[in-house]
């Protein structure tokens, strides 16, 4: 350590919010360069290399072959697939000296597709799986949590190529099983959840989430085994209700009721029900947003949902991608004078209405359901407005928040909500990119067929932080042995020449035995307390102290995770640590 490029910090970084960010900076694994951009220091690179090793071993085990694409990529393939526009402001775009548009690659579907198209032309060449471990770039609007959500990050992305859908299913399953082995080896609790495909496209999609309270993703799970991220949860739709015999809709004066709470209070006072009090779930609120398309156009959208639910931004964004969601502001209301704030009803919404604003409703708004909703007049609402009789929408959308206790879509029980860190995402892309880029091969009958593809990603640099979120205590990091930067943290505790010489010999013996050792040989001006604190902060799984017991032929061996200590004879140290 007297020569190792390392400085530990006593205080947490000012911008750090989560444990991994605090500890990886304080312990000298990474260093901030700019928001969402970090340098990897020697300790961090050692852990990163071990994560990459695990990923490579499991990818190689399923027959996938490693390649490496550049990070700086030309515009044309993205233009053909449509993603040059669809990515919007989420990517870094640059021009070369000749004015050609380039992109810092966020992902490489197009280039894997073109590579296989360039070299392969027959079904005999398939199935094929290729992968890379490469630096990626995304212009995150809100980079946070250190390397958990950065603008530059390292990812493993792999792609399968098959002639038939059955082959894609087999390739997908092989990757899924490889991912299970990868995350089992990384050592943190994780869950596999159903997911949406988003800008990637394709059909089947699953995420691997590291369970963590600090995670940005919310997911649900049920006692019966259902699991999904909130974007992919589908609502259990109630049965429709016969229209015959339902009361007629009637507008009523409801002054001073622009909010759901004020409306419910007024209904219970002015229009009490015989069976039960009015509730927010009896009301239909209509939320207006603007969708900014990748080309910059802004298009209004109205969402009708029960008044006891809020719009979940992530669920909404997942279902309107690649458009971005923006607030419906005062200028937008001014452009649509038929909309009365606080009293908007279905009458002013829909593609056939006076506003022409597209109107999508929550799946719970089934035919025959009765609602209290805005009458499009200041201070007035309509009661007993019946879906399918008095109004229709342009379709449905899964944008309402998911709540604990909601029924699982598969009937496996009530949902519970939890937080997680997205660590892997696998997709059955199908023929989306192969069709766009004309990737075809001759099949067994000599007929040209479009190849079907799968795409599979693992957050490699993110895995370092995800493990740190799990593997730490109040004193610092506690690395699992397979990922630790060193096997042994060796401390010389004292200035006695015999102790120093004994520590140096132990260092040489341990190295000769194939163990990777971080030797704290820093001179006497570094106190023993600082050495011990640094050892706990850095988090190597075994700490060996050569100190006062050395005169009796003993050294102290401490397990970093459990805190258990024991004295071991110097002559048996190597055998003890290798056992």
C-alpha angles and dihedrals in degrees: 000000000000086000102025116112097243139123120174122206129221096207132057118250111266093238097046117117105163131053096247092054093049097045100040090054096041093047093050102250099121137009128207118245099170136336106309093001123101139177117227114228125203095273092047093047091054092056092042090053090053092052089050090049092055091048093048094048093052094043091049089049091064092048098258114149126218124238132162127224126192120261092223108073137180123249100234102080091047089049091054093050092044094239096112085075099028094059090061113176094343095094138058113251124190138171126226122225090274093055096254116150116244135175134209099236118254090179136343112228093127095051096047087050093051093046092056091043089054095052110025131057109156138070085235088071092059150121094052134169124192130178142178137192103218144154113261132194133212125165097231112199091214112024109189146150095049112264093357093081110017138150092232118041143151120248138174109223122180134180133203125209122200137165097223137032090246088060091050090053090053092047091048091051092048091053092045091054091047089053091052089055092046094052093041088057093046086061107220129117111266139170131208111226138180112256144182121252097226116177090350093070124201134107123267114042135172134179130211108216127191105223107239135145088222093056120121095217124080117210136176133220135179134212088252095058105265112144131173140147112255092254091061099044113115122210120246099240117220120229117271117253125231111254095217115107097010114140119257119260114257131188117227136188110257104168119190096014107120093137131061093241093051091046094051091048091051093047092053091050101040103026108026117186123230096220103044142330120288114263135197088251088067092063129080114215121194117213121197123208136165121235114212107207120215089255090057099257116138117219124183122234129186122206122197116201139152112285093239091064132072127212110261106222094209093049091048093047091050092056098044097042133169085034118084121229118237132176120269098241136194092271089055091052089049089054090054107045092173088072112090109199112237093012104060114146137181090263092076094042137075136065090278096047130099090264096043088215112155109248122204123178136205113263089246089069092088128168111285096021113135123223145180108223143150119300093207088246126104110262096006137107134182119235125205093018104168123213112233092018106052099020142008131198131220090246142303133287134193098228104121119106118265114232135202108263095033111134117262112248091237094051094249096132141278118331125244122200125228139166128244146169115240106239103162139012127191126192138187094219095181115190100326097112096028090058094045092050097033098242104173136155135190111260129213090284096050092255122136110245131178114250119239119224144200128201125206128182136187124187100230100177090037088056090065090058093041091055090047090053088059102031106060143087135192092287099050145277123350107195122199109243096249092058103033116121089230136016095223135027104205119197126192105211108194145022098247109125093227091052092048091047091047091052091049091051091048088052091054093044094050092048091048088054090059098258120136108231134193103202116201097208094149112150125264095272087076105079123230089242091058091049092052092046091049091050091054092044094050091049106214105170098236125042119194119193121197104196144115094341090062090085087066093045094258136122128188119244117195128189105222094207100048100024089229113154131194137171115241128189111252091231091056097042098101094047091046094052094044094050 
